Amino acid sequence: MVRFVKILTALVCLTLPQIAEAARDRIALVIGMAEYQYLPPLENTHNDANGMAQTLETIGFDVTLSLDATTQDMVGLLEDFAFRSEVADLALIYFAGHGIEVQGENFLIPVDANVTSNRDVQRQSASLKQLLSAVDRARKMRVVILDSCRDNPLGDSIALDQSSTSNASSEQTRSSGDGGLAAVDPDRGTLVAFAARDGQVALDGSGSNSPYAQALMQKMVQPGLEISLMFRQVRDLVLEKTGNLQEPHTYGSLTGVPYYFASTEVTGADAIPAGTSEAWSAVKPDQEEQLLALAELGDTRSMLGLAYMRLNPSGGRFDPAEAVDFLQRAADAGAPEAQFELAKLYERGTGVAPNPQRALQLYEAAAGQNFADAINDLGFLHHQGGLGLPANPQKAYGFFQRAAELRHPQAQFNFAALIDDGLVPGKGPQDAAHFLYAALRSGSADVLDLLSKRPTMFTLDTRRALQDKLKENKFYQGSIDGDFGPGTQRGIRRAYGLDG
């Protein structure tokens, strides 16, 4: 019998409040480069990194601070952070130092890099892609902040001397020429923040910190300020401080779950509920006004937030029909999460007349943009038959695999169960263990509970393969025997992100 977590979620989650709380974590890697051996030194980057580390620690981050990292140091720092970020809710990297664009790709330069050509930059520097990879598997949100907007204006013969300054200002810049870093398009749920818009340069500042670092440290500690609005306020501050010479910019498409660097000052029943879309209901009136203004300008995440407020019956703004309107506007603009949420409303008949055909169209539109929740739900619809679809388990398996490969925790478990049941040709115990381990690292409390309480629901071969996976990643040191005793259970908890 196929074992689907979706059926068990409501029951299992009720038993795991302590586990869910324990798994919440925020980590940061803060890097400041100043004493370059071959490039012009920077004056404020140490101050910026130290100040940023202290600010993040103040608001609850576990911070790793590195000053003047070498090329080899950067490799080790990013590898370690990538592994740790898999069990963090939010993973953040802040980099202050020289950065260069080479052939459309952005590179962050270590202090010992001796770069005289594009090839030197590519060989001796850390790419933005590597930084994104280091935060990529964080469970809820990923942030990379670059206070280093510079480029390589001299083509294949780079020459970074101190006479290179920005045409925009007579102040010292963190730049090798007139331009800035290249625009980026990170995956959904990842935010990349540049100190200056692509094609611009970032000022080092005449005080002890750069204008961008000053603004970040000021706004990050403001209680209850939602992250997207925080970065907009940082932009406004920097424009003000630099006389409109420097305009920060963010890239990426955040999920519809609101996030706050500093939690609200309110405690108890009125505190901001973390990690859920319902948390939009805790947004203060002035921020709701900002969201409304941004929605009018076409910002689809603001539309999502406003819709979630109207869908929360206990939030004081309950209005399903208005939520449908916000979601429809965002869906029409191509936002996959809005398409998915609107599909659920059409399926249930909430705020709108039930329309199974329209719901299916919206699920398929969101799935067409690789929105994992929609793909996973289409798997259930095809498996069980729903919204006018005939039951087709074989087609459903393809949806579950696709959602699992997009790191959807329920789909990862479901696909592992299908493999374990022998229903997926060409895949065996090692594959099942791969997806079970991935679901643990993704933070699925359901999977942790099931593997803790009902491990024998999986075959002996799959249990052995999972033990081997735990041992490979240094979470388990015992025998590969398929017996999920105390040692294996400690390994499972460690893989999930808890102390054994």
ChimeraX attribute file (.defattr): number of C-alpha atoms within 10 A of each C-alpha:
attribute: neighborCount
match mode: 1-to-1
recipient: residues
	/A:1	6
	/A:2	12
	/A:3	15
	/A:4	16
	/A:5	20
	/A:6	16
	/A:7	9
	/A:8	12
	/A:9	15
	/A:10	11
	/A:11	11
	/A:12	16
	/A:13	15
	/A:14	8
	/A:15	13
	/A:16	15
	/A:17	10
	/A:18	8
	/A:19	18
	/A:20	13
	/A:21	9
	/A:22	12
	/A:23	18
	/A:24	18
	/A:25	18
	/A:26	22
	/A:27	24
	/A:28	25
	/A:29	23
	/A:30	23
	/A:31	27
	/A:32	27
	/A:33	26
	/A:34	22
	/A:35	20
	/A:36	20
	/A:37	13
	/A:38	14
	/A:39	20
	/A:40	18
	/A:41	17
	/A:42	19
	/A:43	22
	/A:44	22
	/A:45	30
	/A:46	22
	/A:47	17
	/A:48	29
	/A:49	26
	/A:50	16
	/A:51	17
	/A:52	25
	/A:53	23
	/A:54	15
	/A:55	18
	/A:56	22
	/A:57	16
	/A:58	12
	/A:59	17
	/A:60	14
	/A:61	20
	/A:62	16
	/A:63	19
	/A:64	15
	/A:65	17
	/A:66	20
	/A:67	18
	/A:68	20
	/A:69	20
	/A:70	18
	/A:71	17
	/A:72	12
	/A:73	12
	/A:74	21
	/A:75	14
	/A:76	11
	/A:77	17
	/A:78	20
	/A:79	14
	/A:80	12
	/A:81	21
	/A:82	21
	/A:83	16
	/A:84	17
	/A:85	25
	/A:86	24
	/A:87	27
	/A:88	26
	/A:89	20
	/A:90	24
	/A:91	30
	/A:92	28
	/A:93	23
	/A:94	23
	/A:95	24
	/A:96	30
	/A:97	31
	/A:98	29
	/A:99	29
	/A:100	31
	/A:101	27
	/A:102	23
	/A:103	12
	/A:104	13
	/A:105	16
	/A:106	26
	/A:107	28
	/A:108	27
	/A:109	29
	/A:110	29
	/A:111	23
	/A:112	18
	/A:113	18
	/A:114	16
	/A:115	20
	/A:116	14
	/A:117	17
	/A:118	18
	/A:119	14
	/A:120	13
	/A:121	25
	/A:122	19
	/A:123	14
	/A:124	20
	/A:125	27
	/A:126	20
	/A:127	21
	/A:128	19
	/A:129	14
	/A:130	17
	/A:131	24
	/A:132	22
	/A:133	15
	/A:134	26
	/A:135	29
	/A:136	22
	/A:137	23
	/A:138	28
	/A:139	23
	/A:140	21
	/A:141	24
	/A:142	27
	/A:143	23
	/A:144	24
	/A:145	19
	/A:146	25
	/A:147	30
	/A:148	29
	/A:149	32
	/A:150	31
	/A:151	31
	/A:152	28
	/A:153	18
	/A:154	14
	/A:155	13
	/A:156	13
	/A:157	13
	/A:158	20
	/A:159	17
	/A:160	19
	/A:161	12
	/A:162	13
	/A:163	9
	/A:164	15
	/A:165	20
	/A:166	22
	/A:167	12
	/A:168	16
	/A:169	14
	/A:170	9
	/A:171	14
	/A:172	17
	/A:173	25
	/A:174	31
	/A:175	29
	/A:176	29
	/A:177	23
	/A:178	17
	/A:179	25
	/A:180	29
	/A:181	28
	/A:182	21
	/A:183	18
	/A:184	18
	/A:185	11
	/A:186	17
	/A:187	15
	/A:188	14
	/A:189	18
	/A:190	25
	/A:191	23
	/A:192	23
	/A:193	20
	/A:194	28
	/A:195	30
	/A:196	28
	/A:197	22
	/A:198	20
	/A:199	15
	/A:200	26
	/A:201	33
	/A:202	31
	/A:203	27
	/A:204	26
	/A:205	21
	/A:206	12
	/A:207	10
	/A:208	15
	/A:209	20
	/A:210	25
	/A:211	25
	/A:212	29
	/A:213	25
	/A:214	20
	/A:215	20
	/A:216	22
	/A:217	18
	/A:218	13
	/A:219	19
	/A:220	22
	/A:221	18
	/A:222	17
	/A:223	15
	/A:224	22
	/A:225	23
	/A:226	20
	/A:227	18
	/A:228	17
	/A:229	17
	/A:230	20
	/A:231	20
	/A:232	13
	/A:233	16
	/A:234	25
	/A:235	24
	/A:236	16
	/A:237	22
	/A:238	24
	/A:239	18
	/A:240	14
	/A:241	16
	/A:242	15
	/A:243	10
	/A:244	12
	/A:245	16
	/A:246	24
	/A:247	23
	/A:248	25
	/A:249	17
	/A:250	21
	/A:251	17
	/A:252	16
	/A:253	17
	/A:254	21
	/A:255	18
	/A:256	22
	/A:257	19
	/A:258	25
	/A:259	25
	/A:260	21
	/A:261	21
	/A:262	19
	/A:263	20
	/A:264	17
	/A:265	11
	/A:266	12
	/A:267	9
	/A:268	6
	/A:269	7
	/A:270	10
	/A:271	14
	/A:272	23
	/A:273	16
	/A:274	15
	/A:275	15
	/A:276	13
	/A:277	20
	/A:278	22
	/A:279	20
	/A:280	26
	/A:281	24
	/A:282	19
	/A:283	20
	/A:284	13
	/A:285	9
	/A:286	9
	/A:287	14
	/A:288	18
	/A:289	12
	/A:290	13
	/A:291	23
	/A:292	17
	/A:293	14
	/A:294	16
	/A:295	20
	/A:296	12
	/A:297	10
	/A:298	14
	/A:299	17
	/A:300	27
	/A:301	24
	/A:302	24
	/A:303	28
	/A:304	29
	/A:305	28
	/A:306	24
	/A:307	30
	/A:308	28
	/A:309	27
	/A:310	24
	/A:311	25
	/A:312	19
	/A:313	13
	/A:314	11
	/A:315	15
	/A:316	12
	/A:317	16
	/A:318	17
	/A:319	16
	/A:320	20
	/A:321	16
	/A:322	18
	/A:323	26
	/A:324	23
	/A:325	16
	/A:326	23
	/A:327	29
	/A:328	21
	/A:329	19
	/A:330	25
	/A:331	24
	/A:332	12
	/A:333	14
	/A:334	15
	/A:335	23
	/A:336	27
	/A:337	25
	/A:338	27
	/A:339	27
	/A:340	27
	/A:341	25
	/A:342	28
	/A:343	29
	/A:344	19
	/A:345	23
	/A:346	21
	/A:347	20
	/A:348	15
	/A:349	14
	/A:350	16
	/A:351	17
	/A:352	17
	/A:353	11
	/A:354	16
	/A:355	15
	/A:356	20
	/A:357	15
	/A:358	15
	/A:359	23
	/A:360	23
	/A:361	14
	/A:362	23
	/A:363	26
	/A:364	21
	/A:365	21
	/A:366	25
	/A:367	24
	/A:368	13
	/A:369	14
	/A:370	16
	/A:371	22
	/A:372	26
	/A:373	22
	/A:374	28
	/A:375	30
	/A:376	28
	/A:377	21
	/A:378	26
	/A:379	25
	/A:380	21
	/A:381	20
	/A:382	21
	/A:383	20
	/A:384	14
	/A:385	16
	/A:386	15
	/A:387	15
	/A:388	11
	/A:389	15
	/A:390	12
	/A:391	15
	/A:392	15
	/A:393	17
	/A:394	13
	/A:395	13
	/A:396	22
	/A:397	23
	/A:398	17
	/A:399	25
	/A:400	28
	/A:401	23
	/A:402	21
	/A:403	28
	/A:404	24
	/A:405	16
	/A:406	16
	/A:407	19
	/A:408	23
	/A:409	29
	/A:410	24
	/A:411	31
	/A:412	30
	/A:413	29
	/A:414	27
	/A:415	30
	/A:416	31
	/A:417	26
	/A:418	21
	/A:419	24
	/A:420	25
	/A:421	17
	/A:422	13
	/A:423	16
	/A:424	17
	/A:425	7
	/A:426	8
	/A:427	14
	/A:428	19
	/A:429	21
	/A:430	20
	/A:431	18
	/A:432	27
	/A:433	27
	/A:434	17
	/A:435	25
	/A:436	29
	/A:437	23
	/A:438	22
	/A:439	27
	/A:440	25
	/A:441	26
	/A:442	26
	/A:443	25
	/A:444	24
	/A:445	22
	/A:446	24
	/A:447	26
	/A:448	25
	/A:449	17
	/A:450	15
	/A:451	21
	/A:452	18
	/A:453	12
	/A:454	12
	/A:455	20
	/A:456	15
	/A:457	13
	/A:458	18
	/A:459	15
	/A:460	16
	/A:461	18
	/A:462	25
	/A:463	27
	/A:464	20
	/A:465	22
	/A:466	26
	/A:467	28
	/A:468	22
	/A:469	20
	/A:470	21
	/A:471	17
	/A:472	11
	/A:473	12
	/A:474	12
	/A:475	22
	/A:476	21
	/A:477	15
	/A:478	14
	/A:479	13
	/A:480	18
	/A:481	13
	/A:482	20
	/A:483	16
	/A:484	22
	/A:485	11
	/A:486	11
	/A:487	16
	/A:488	26
	/A:489	21
	/A:490	18
	/A:491	24
	/A:492	27
	/A:493	20
	/A:494	19
	/A:495	27
	/A:496	26
	/A:497	23
	/A:498	15
	/A:499	12
	/A:500	15
